[in-house]
Amino acid sequence: MAVDAPEVTAEQLRDQTLAWLHEQLPPGWIEAIDSDDRERWGEMRAAIDYDDWCTRLGEAGYATPTWPQEYGAGLSLTPGQAKHVNDVLNHYKAPRPFNIIGIGMGGPTIITWGTEEQKHKFLRGLATNEEIWCQLFSEPGAGSDVAGLSTRAVRDGDEWIVTGQKVWTTVAHIARYGMLVARTNPDVPKHKGLSYFVLDMQAPGVDVRPLVQITGDAEFNEVFMEEVRIPDSMRVGPEGEGWRVAVTTLMNERVALSGAGSLGGEAVGGSALDRLLTRHADVTDPRMRQRLAQAYIENRLIRLNNQRAADRRKSGAEAGPEGSITKLMQAEYNQRLQKLAIDLEGARGMAWEGRELRLAGTEERGMAWMTAESDASRDIARGFLRAQANTIEGGTSNVMRNILGERVLGLPKEPDSSRELPWKDVPRSA
Ligand SMILES: Cc1cc2nc3c(=O)[nH]c(=O)nc-3n(C[C@H](O)[C@H](O)[C@H](O)COP(=O)(O)OP(=O)(O)OC[C@H]3O[C@@H](n4cnc5c(N)ncnc54)[C@H](O)[C@@H]3O)c2cc1C
C-alpha cells in the first residue's frame, strides 16, 4: 500500500487497513470478530501460518507503520496516523510479530543512528519477524549501572575484537543479531568510552547459554564473547558515543514495556484485565470486587498516561522520560493484577491439569500470542510467576524513580563518585 502520509485522512487509513486485512486474513476471520464468535476465530488463529503471516504484515508495512517506507518496511506514517492503523489491527486481532526487542528497540535505534547501509540491511528483516534481535547490555557486574560495563572491544584495522560476558539476554538463543554496547576506551570516564555495535549472533566466538526462570521457561540467557570479530561497518553511531545510542534504545525500551503500544496495561504479559472481569463477573466477595475495581481504575490511569505520551510523540517529540512513568506504573500494576488473578483462581491457581507450566519448543516464538487469549489456570499461574520480573526488567522500579526524580521533577542528581574517573581507575570487584 502506498500511503501519501501528509495527505491521508484517518478514515482512509482505517479503510485501507481494513481492506488489506480482508484480502490477507483467512476467509471468515473478520466476520468471526464482528459477530463475536470466539470459538471460530480461535480455530482460525490456531491454523494460521504465523511466520508467513508476519512476513506479509511486515512487507506491507503494517508491522511498523511509522518506519520509513523506503527500506522495505513501514508506511512512513506519523505516530498519530499509525494509531488509526493499529486500532484496526488490534480490533481485528491481527497477529503481531514476536520480535518485541527488535521492533520496539532495535529498529528505532537504527532509524535514529544507523547508516543508510545499516537501514537497508536490517529494517526489513526486523519488521517481517525474520530476524529476531536481542539486547546485549547487562553484565554480571553492570545492570542498573550499565555504563560501568566491562565487555571490551579493541580495534584491529576495519574490525573490532570483542571479549566479555553479558547476562539476562532475552531471546538470545533465537536471535540473529544483538545490540551490543562495549568499552572501546577504558582511559576516559565510563559514559564516554563506550561504542555501540550490531553483533551477528552466529559469528565465531559467540556462545549462548540459556538460564531457566521460575516459570520453567528459558526465555533469557548468558552470552559469552571470546575474541569475536565485528566489522566496523556494524558500529552504530560514532566511536565513543555508544552511551548516547544506548539511551535511545533504553528510552524506547521503557515505551515498549509501558504498554504504550496497546495504550493499556497488557504489554508485559499475564492475565489481561478484561479477561479477568469476564471470568469473574459473578464474584460476590466484596474484597475481590473492590480489588477488581481498583485494577480497573489503575488500568484507566495507565491508558491516560500512555495517551499523553502518544500525543507528545504525535507532535514530533522523541520518546522522553515520561516512558519511565508508565514503565514504573505498568510494572507495579501488573504485579498486583497477576496476584489478584491467582487469588481469584483459588485452589485452581496452585494445581492444574495437563501440560506443565513451561512453554515448550517452537511455541516460544509464538509466546506473545499464545498467551493472548488463553485463560486456563495454568496460564494464570504462569502469568503470576512471570510478573515478578516486571519491576526488574528494562530497569528496576528504583532506577525509574531516580530518573523521574532527576529528569521530571528536577531534583539534584544522585551522587556517583565514579562518574568523572577514568573507567580503568574505578574500584570494582574482580
Ligand atoms: C526478565 C528479564 C529480562 C531481561 N532482559 C534483558 C535483556 O534482554 N538485555 C539486557 O541487557 N538486560 C536484560 N535484563 C536485565 C535487567 O535490565 C537488569 O536486571 C536490571 O537493569 C537490574 O540490574 P541488576 O540485575 O544487575 O541489578 P542491580 O543493578 O545490581 O540492582 C540490585 C538492586 O539495587 C537497586 N539499585 C541499583 N542501583 C540503584 C540506584 N542507583 N538507586 C536505587 N536503587 C538501586 C535495584 O533497584 C535493585 O533492587 C533482564 C532482566 C529480567 C529480570
The ligand as a Tripos MOL2 file, in Angstrom:
@<TRIPOS>MOLECULE
LIG
   53    58     1     0     0
SMALL
NO_CHARGES

@<TRIPOS>ATOM
      1 C1         13.0500  -10.9490   32.7090 C.3       1 LIG1
      2 C2         14.2700  -10.1080   32.4920 C.ar      1 LIG1
      3 C3         14.6950   -9.8820   31.2010 C.ar      1 LIG1
      4 C4         15.8320   -9.0920   30.9650 C.ar      1 LIG1
      5 N1         16.2580   -8.9470   29.6720 N.ar      1 LIG1
      6 C5         17.3950   -8.2460   29.4240 C.ar      1 LIG1
      7 C6         17.9040   -8.1470   28.0920 C.ar      1 LIG1
      8 O1         17.3230   -8.6790   27.1370 O.2       1 LIG1
      9 N2         19.0460   -7.4760   27.8900 N.ar      1 LIG1
     10 C7         19.7350   -6.8880   28.9030 C.ar      1 LIG1
     11 O2         20.7610   -6.2700   28.6380 O.2       1 LIG1
     12 N3         19.2890   -6.9720   30.1890 N.ar      1 LIG1
     13 C8         18.1380   -7.6440   30.4670 C.ar      1 LIG1
     14 N4         17.6770   -7.7580   31.7670 N.ar      1 LIG1
     15 C9         18.4960   -7.2240   32.8530 C.3       1 LIG1
     16 C10        17.8900   -6.0270   33.5480 C.3       1 LIG1
     17 O3         17.9620   -4.8720   32.7390 O.3       1 LIG1
     18 C11        18.6620   -5.8640   34.8620 C.3       1 LIG1
     19 O4         18.3770   -6.9920   35.6500 O.3       1 LIG1
     20 C12        18.2600   -4.6090   35.6060 C.3       1 LIG1
     21 O5         18.6940   -3.4620   34.9120 O.3       1 LIG1
     22 C13        18.8460   -4.5890   37.0310 C.3       1 LIG1
     23 O6         20.2090   -4.8660   37.0230 O.3       1 LIG1
     24 P1         20.8410   -5.9720   38.0170 P.3       1 LIG1
     25 O7         20.0290   -7.2180   37.8550 O.co2     1 LIG1
     26 O8         22.2980   -6.0360   37.7470 O.co2     1 LIG1
     27 O9         20.5520   -5.4370   39.4620 O.3       1 LIG1
     28 P2         21.3850   -4.3130   40.2610 P.3       1 LIG1
     29 O10        21.6730   -3.1640   39.3550 O.co2     1 LIG1
     30 O11        22.5500   -4.9790   40.9010 O.co2     1 LIG1
     31 O12        20.3350   -3.8450   41.3370 O.3       1 LIG1
     32 C14        20.1370   -4.5660   42.5720 C.3       1 LIG1
     33 C15        19.1650   -3.7640   43.4430 C.3       1 LIG1
     34 O13        19.7530   -2.4620   43.7320 O.3       1 LIG1
     35 C16        18.8770   -1.4190   43.3270 C.3       1 LIG1
     36 N5         19.6560   -0.3080   42.8000 N.ar      1 LIG1
     37 C17        20.7120   -0.3990   41.9630 C.ar      1 LIG1
     38 N6         21.1790    0.8310   41.6580 N.ar      1 LIG1
     39 C18        20.3770    1.7100   42.3100 C.ar      1 LIG1
     40 C19        20.3500    3.1300   42.4030 C.ar      1 LIG1
     41 N7         21.2350    3.8860   41.7470 N.pl3     1 LIG1
     42 N8         19.3800    3.7010   43.1670 N.ar      1 LIG1
     43 C20        18.4840    2.9440   43.8400 C.ar      1 LIG1
     44 N9         18.4750    1.5900   43.8000 N.ar      1 LIG1
     45 C21        19.3990    0.9840   43.0450 C.ar      1 LIG1
     46 C22        17.9890   -2.0210   42.2700 C.3       1 LIG1
     47 O14        16.7380   -1.3380   42.1780 O.3       1 LIG1
     48 C23        17.8270   -3.4520   42.7580 C.3       1 LIG1
     49 O15        16.8000   -3.5120   43.7170 O.3       1 LIG1
     50 C24        16.5410   -8.5270   32.0440 C.ar      1 LIG1
     51 C25        16.0880   -8.7480   33.3600 C.ar      1 LIG1
     52 C26        14.9740   -9.5250   33.5800 C.ar      1 LIG1
     53 C27        14.5240   -9.7490   35.0030 C.3       1 LIG1
@<TRIPOS>BOND
     1     1     2 1
     2     2     3 ar
     3     2    52 ar
     4     3     4 ar
     5     4     5 ar
     6     4    50 ar
     7     5     6 ar
     8     6     7 ar
     9     6    13 1
    10     7     8 2
    11     7     9 ar
    12     9    10 ar
    13    10    11 2
    14    10    12 ar
    15    12    13 ar
    16    13    14 ar
    17    14    15 1
    18    14    50 ar
    19    15    16 1
    20    16    17 1
    21    16    18 1
    22    18    19 1
    23    18    20 1
    24    20    21 1
    25    20    22 1
    26    22    23 1
    27    23    24 1
    28    24    25 2
    29    24    26 1
    30    24    27 1
    31    27    28 1
    32    28    29 2
    33    28    30 1
    34    28    31 1
    35    31    32 1
    36    32    33 1
    37    33    34 1
    38    33    48 1
    39    34    35 1
    40    35    36 1
    41    35    46 1
    42    36    37 ar
    43    36    45 ar
    44    37    38 ar
    45    38    39 ar
    46    39    40 ar
    47    39    45 ar
    48    40    41 1
    49    40    42 ar
    50    42    43 ar
    51    43    44 ar
    52    44    45 ar
    53    46    47 1
    54    46    48 1
    55    48    49 1
    56    50    51 ar
    57    51    52 ar
    58    52    53 1
@<TRIPOS>SUBSTRUCTURE
     1 LIG1         1 GROUP 0 **** ****
